[in-house]
Amino acid sequence: MEHDISKLRGKVQQILLLQRTTKDDLKYDMDGLKWDMDGLKSDMNGLKEDIEGLKKFLQERFLGGDKVIHENHDEDKRNMNYNFRESNVGFKNQ
């Protein structure tokens, strides 16, 4: 009987040791996952900053390009009006 009890104690100790090891492994894995998630968060913040910079760059480019288009359109309109007036003046003088 004593042999059975000591055998049972040995098995219980093995189970407790395995549980402790499993718990430690899980804790280690969870800490690793938390560290990975923190890294991903910082990467995402970096991407957000990059996107904002790109967005600002594109807005400056397109807004600047849009301004140039409007300036060219206004200049063409002025030239057309000037040419039209010049052509009308020529007809009236003849």
Contacts in CASP RR format, 6 or more apart in sequence:
PFRMAT RR
TARGET T0000
AUTHOR 0000-0000-0000
METHOD contacts of the structure
MODEL  1
MEHDISKLRGKVQQILLLQRTTKDDLKYDMDGLKWDMDGLKSDMNGLKED
IEGLKKFLQERFLGGDKVIHENHDEDKRNMNYNFRESNVGFKNQ
END
